Amino acid sequence: MYDLAIIGGGPAGVAAGIYAARKKIKTILIAETFAGQSAVSPEIQNWIGTVKISGAELAKNMENHLRAYATDIVDIRAAQVESIKNLGTRCLSFEIKTADQTYQAKTVLIATGNRARKLQANGAEKFEGKGIAYCVTCDGPLFTDKNVIIVGGGNSAFDGAEQLLSYAKTITLLHRSETLKADPLIVKKVSTLPKIKIILNAQITEIKGDDFVKSIIYENTQTGKKTELPTEGVFVEIGSNPTTEFIKNLVNLDEFGAIIVDAKTQQTSLEGVWAAGDCSDGLYHQNNIAVGDGIKALKNIYQYLQI
């Protein structure tokens, strides 16, 4: 029997795990890996207190930090949670099921993050971290004075284009449809900027290069004509999916599948369950913010367990 089950090994889950250990809350932390979404970033420059660090190194540092404090307080298990069942009593509240084990806990913190929608094109997987990136805030500075492409037509793509203005030499935004999904005001603002070009009806079919991206091939979705476009970087901004399938019948989710939380406490719609980081409906999703969410949730969980 655990006081707390933390589901997820990214920044939110690790931060909560460290604080749980320090507050001596008997905890089980279940995570497939400790590699959050930014683990593929070759260089992160906005992790507070560290000038620059690779995503892989940051993930390893977080794991090491947690294990250094875990001792016999935080039990770490490598697994994927399949379901969580509400047992309906405050002293024995939740049953957490993995493929080969079942655990029980009084409280639960969901910190499973989200998964960026991947670019579906030949060569895309090969060049992840070698010119293809999924986080403008994390990786934008690495493309200073370079000609880059943004894939997408929603608000995240246009927000990314605005951020890249400080770094990139030119920005070409490719959208597979004839109609942009972003808010008209941001479209008007960004599309008139001299460094930005927008190409509609453009579906990327192939990424080309050697050790790094050198060009992309896109197909006009109306005419079928293929065009090769030189580039030094590709930012994929086609949305993400919160990792919440296993809990969708337990707590309230928004229209995108993110867990709805109280911004002050990170509590969900169900007593005894909290959510933190990118799986929640917070306005902004960043490593530093996820850490804050996890700590905020843990402090509130600690107070809840004292009652």
C-alpha positions as CSV (number, residue, x, y, z in Angstrom):
1,M,0.0,0.0,0.0
2,Y,1.4,3.4,-1.1
3,D,0.4,6.9,0.0
4,L,1.0,8.1,-3.6
5,A,1.4,6.7,-7.1
6,I,3.1,8.9,-9.6
7,I,2.6,7.9,-13.2
8,G,5.2,9.3,-15.5
9,G,9.0,9.9,-15.6
10,G,9.3,13.3,-17.3
11,P,10.0,16.6,-15.6
12,A,6.7,16.8,-13.7
13,G,6.8,13.2,-12.4
14,V,10.5,13.4,-11.4
15,A,10.1,16.7,-9.6
16,A,7.1,15.3,-7.7
17,G,9.1,12.2,-6.9
18,I,12.0,14.2,-5.5
19,Y,9.7,16.2,-3.3
20,A,7.8,13.1,-2.2
21,A,11.1,11.5,-1.1
22,R,12.0,14.7,0.9
23,K,8.6,14.7,2.6
24,K,8.8,11.0,3.2
25,I,5.6,10.2,1.4
26,K,5.6,6.4,0.6
27,T,5.4,6.5,-3.2
28,I,5.5,4.3,-6.2
29,L,6.7,6.0,-9.4
30,I,5.8,4.1,-12.5
31,A,7.3,5.2,-15.8
32,E,8.2,3.6,-19.1
33,T,11.4,5.7,-19.3
34,F,12.8,8.9,-17.9
35,A,13.0,10.5,-21.3
36,G,10.5,13.3,-21.6
37,Q,9.5,14.8,-25.0
38,S,12.6,17.0,-25.1
39,A,15.0,14.1,-24.8
40,V,15.6,14.2,-28.5
41,S,16.6,17.9,-28.5
42,P,20.4,18.2,-29.3
43,E,20.7,21.3,-27.1
44,I,18.3,22.9,-24.6
45,Q,19.1,26.5,-23.7
46,N,16.2,27.4,-21.5
47,W,16.6,25.0,-18.6
48,I,16.9,27.5,-15.8
49,G,20.3,27.4,-14.1
50,T,22.0,25.6,-17.0
51,V,23.3,27.5,-20.0
52,K,22.9,24.6,-22.3
53,I,22.4,20.9,-22.1
54,S,21.3,18.1,-24.4
55,G,17.9,16.6,-24.0
56,A,19.3,13.2,-23.3
57,E,21.7,14.5,-20.7
58,L,18.9,16.4,-19.0
59,A,16.7,13.3,-18.8
60,K,19.6,11.3,-17.3
61,N,20.3,14.1,-14.8
62,M,16.7,14.1,-13.7
63,E,16.7,10.3,-13.2
64,N,20.0,10.4,-11.2
65,H,18.6,13.2,-9.0
66,L,15.4,11.2,-8.2
67,R,17.3,8.0,-7.5
68,A,19.7,9.8,-5.2
69,Y,16.8,10.8,-3.0
70,A,14.5,7.8,-3.5
71,T,16.1,5.4,-1.0
72,D,13.3,3.3,0.5
73,I,10.7,6.1,0.2
74,V,10.1,6.2,-3.6
75,D,9.8,2.8,-5.3
76,I,10.7,3.2,-9.0
77,R,9.2,0.7,-11.5
78,A,9.7,0.6,-15.3
79,A,6.3,-0.1,-16.7
80,Q,3.4,1.3,-18.6
81,V,0.2,1.8,-16.7
82,E,-2.8,0.2,-18.4
83,S,-5.6,1.4,-16.2
84,I,-6.5,3.1,-12.9
85,K,-9.5,2.0,-10.9
86,N,-11.3,4.1,-8.3
87,L,-11.9,1.9,-5.2
88,G,-14.1,4.5,-3.6
89,T,-12.6,4.7,-0.1
90,R,-10.3,7.4,1.2
91,C,-7.9,5.0,3.0
92,L,-7.7,2.7,0.0
93,S,-8.5,4.7,-3.0
94,F,-6.9,3.5,-6.2
95,E,-5.8,0.4,-8.0
96,I,-3.1,0.9,-10.6
97,K,-2.6,-1.8,-13.2
98,T,0.4,-2.5,-15.4
99,A,0.9,-5.5,-17.8
100,D,2.2,-7.8,-15.0
101,Q,1.5,-6.1,-11.7
102,T,-1.2,-4.3,-9.7
103,Y,-0.5,-1.6,-7.1
104,Q,-2.7,0.3,-4.6
105,A,-2.3,3.9,-3.5
106,K,-4.3,6.5,-1.5
107,T,-3.6,9.2,-4.1
108,V,-2.5,9.4,-7.7
109,L,-0.5,12.0,-9.7
110,I,-0.7,11.7,-13.5
111,A,2.4,13.2,-15.2
112,T,2.5,11.3,-18.4
113,G,3.1,14.2,-20.7
114,N,2.1,14.3,-24.3
115,R,3.3,12.9,-27.6
116,A,4.0,15.3,-30.5
117,R,2.3,14.2,-33.7
118,K,5.2,13.0,-35.9
119,L,5.8,14.1,-39.4
120,Q,4.8,11.4,-41.7
121,A,7.3,11.6,-44.5
122,N,10.2,9.4,-45.8
123,G,13.3,10.1,-43.8
124,A,11.6,12.0,-41.1
125,E,12.5,9.6,-38.3
126,K,16.1,9.4,-39.5
127,F,16.6,13.1,-39.2
128,E,14.9,13.7,-35.8
129,G,17.5,15.7,-33.8
130,K,19.5,16.2,-37.0
131,G,17.5,19.1,-38.4
132,I,14.0,18.0,-37.6
133,A,12.8,19.4,-34.3
134,Y,9.5,19.5,-32.4
135,C,10.1,22.4,-30.0
136,V,10.8,26.0,-31.2
137,T,11.4,27.2,-27.7
138,C,13.9,24.5,-27.0
139,D,15.8,24.4,-30.3
140,G,15.1,27.7,-32.0
141,P,18.5,29.2,-31.0
142,L,20.3,26.3,-32.7
143,F,19.0,27.6,-36.1
144,T,20.3,31.1,-35.9
145,D,20.9,32.7,-39.3
146,K,19.6,29.5,-41.0
147,N,16.8,29.0,-43.5
148,V,14.1,26.9,-41.9
149,I,10.8,25.4,-42.5
150,I,7.8,25.1,-40.2
151,V,5.2,22.5,-40.9
152,G,1.7,23.3,-39.8
153,G,-1.1,25.8,-40.1
154,G,-2.4,26.2,-36.6
155,N,-1.7,28.6,-33.8
156,S,1.3,26.6,-32.6
157,A,2.9,26.9,-36.1
158,F,2.4,30.6,-36.2
159,D,3.5,31.1,-32.6
160,G,6.6,29.1,-33.5
161,A,7.2,31.3,-36.6
162,E,7.1,34.4,-34.4
163,Q,9.6,33.0,-32.0
164,L,12.0,32.0,-34.8
165,L,12.0,35.5,-36.1
166,S,14.7,36.3,-33.5
167,Y,16.9,33.6,-34.9
168,A,16.3,32.3,-38.4
169,K,17.3,34.0,-41.6
170,T,14.2,33.0,-43.4
171,I,11.1,31.0,-42.4
172,T,8.9,29.0,-44.8
173,L,5.6,27.8,-43.4
174,L,4.1,24.8,-45.2
175,H,0.5,23.8,-44.7
176,R,-1.1,20.8,-46.4
177,S,-4.5,22.5,-46.8
178,E,-5.8,25.5,-48.6
179,T,-7.2,27.0,-45.3
180,L,-5.1,28.0,-42.4
181,K,-6.4,26.9,-38.9
182,A,-4.7,29.6,-36.9
183,D,-6.6,32.7,-35.6
184,P,-7.0,35.3,-38.4
185,L,-5.3,38.0,-36.3
186,I,-2.1,36.0,-35.9
187,V,-2.1,34.9,-39.5
188,K,-2.4,38.6,-40.6
189,K,0.4,39.7,-38.3
190,V,2.8,36.9,-39.2
191,S,2.2,36.5,-42.9
192,T,3.1,40.1,-43.7
193,L,6.6,39.9,-42.1
194,P,9.4,40.0,-44.6
195,K,11.3,37.0,-43.4
196,I,8.2,34.7,-43.7
197,K,6.8,32.9,-46.6
198,I,3.6,30.7,-46.5
199,I,3.0,27.8,-49.0
200,L,-0.4,26.2,-48.9
201,N,-1.6,22.9,-50.3
202,A,1.9,21.5,-49.5
203,Q,2.3,18.0,-48.2
204,I,5.9,17.0,-47.3
205,T,6.7,13.6,-48.7
206,E,10.4,13.2,-48.1
207,I,13.3,14.6,-46.0
208,K,16.7,14.5,-47.7
209,G,20.2,15.1,-46.4
210,D,23.4,13.3,-45.2
211,D,24.3,13.8,-41.5
212,F,21.8,16.7,-41.3
213,V,18.7,17.9,-43.2
214,K,19.5,19.6,-46.5
215,S,16.1,19.7,-48.3
216,I,12.5,18.5,-48.3
217,I,10.3,17.4,-51.0
218,Y,6.6,18.5,-50.9
219,E,3.7,17.6,-53.1
220,N,1.0,20.1,-54.1
221,T,-2.2,18.5,-52.8
222,Q,-4.2,19.9,-55.7
223,T,-2.0,19.4,-58.7
224,G,0.3,16.5,-57.5
225,K,3.4,18.5,-58.6
226,K,6.5,17.8,-56.5
227,T,9.0,20.4,-55.5
228,E,12.3,20.2,-53.7
229,L,13.0,23.0,-51.2
230,P,16.5,23.5,-49.7
231,T,16.4,24.0,-45.9
232,E,18.7,23.8,-42.9
233,G,16.0,22.8,-40.4
234,V,12.4,21.6,-40.1
235,F,10.2,22.4,-37.2
236,V,7.1,20.2,-36.9
237,E,4.2,22.1,-35.4
238,I,1.2,19.9,-36.2
239,G,-0.1,19.4,-32.6
240,S,0.3,16.8,-29.9
241,N,-1.8,14.3,-28.1
242,P,-1.9,14.1,-24.3
243,T,-1.1,10.7,-22.9
244,T,-4.3,10.2,-21.1
245,E,-6.1,7.2,-22.8
246,F,-5.8,5.0,-19.7
247,I,-7.6,7.6,-17.5
248,K,-10.2,9.0,-19.8
249,N,-13.1,7.4,-17.9
250,L,-11.8,8.4,-14.5
251,V,-11.4,12.2,-14.7
252,N,-12.7,15.1,-16.8
253,L,-10.7,15.8,-20.0
254,D,-11.0,18.8,-22.3
255,E,-11.8,18.6,-26.0
256,F,-8.1,17.8,-26.8
257,G,-7.9,14.9,-24.3
258,A,-5.9,16.9,-21.7
259,I,-6.8,16.5,-18.0
260,I,-8.7,19.4,-16.6
261,V,-7.1,20.7,-13.4
262,D,-7.4,23.4,-10.8
263,A,-4.6,25.7,-11.7
264,K,-3.9,26.5,-8.0
265,T,-3.5,22.9,-6.9
266,Q,-3.3,20.7,-10.0
267,Q,-6.3,18.7,-8.6
268,T,-8.5,16.9,-11.2
269,S,-12.3,16.5,-11.1
270,L,-11.9,13.3,-9.0
271,E,-10.8,13.6,-5.3
272,G,-7.5,12.0,-4.7
273,V,-6.2,12.4,-8.3
274,W,-3.9,15.2,-9.5
275,A,-2.3,15.9,-12.9
276,A,0.8,17.9,-13.8
277,G,2.8,18.8,-16.9
278,D,1.9,18.4,-20.5
279,C,-0.9,15.9,-19.9
280,S,-2.9,18.6,-18.1
281,D,-4.8,21.5,-19.6
282,G,-2.3,24.2,-18.5
283,L,-1.9,27.1,-20.9
284,Y,1.8,26.6,-21.5
285,H,3.9,23.4,-21.8
286,Q,7.6,23.6,-21.1
287,N,10.0,21.6,-19.0
288,N,10.4,24.3,-16.4
289,I,6.6,24.7,-16.1
290,A,6.1,21.0,-15.8
291,V,8.5,20.9,-12.9
292,G,6.6,23.7,-11.2
293,D,3.3,21.8,-11.8
294,G,4.7,18.6,-10.3
295,I,5.9,20.4,-7.2
296,K,2.7,22.3,-6.8
297,A,0.7,19.1,-7.0
298,L,3.0,17.3,-4.6
299,K,2.7,20.0,-1.9
300,N,-1.1,19.8,-2.2
301,I,-1.0,16.0,-2.1
302,Y,1.0,16.2,1.1
303,Q,-1.5,18.5,2.7
304,Y,-4.4,16.2,1.6
305,L,-2.7,13.1,3.2
306,Q,-2.4,14.9,6.5
307,I,-6.1,15.3,6.9
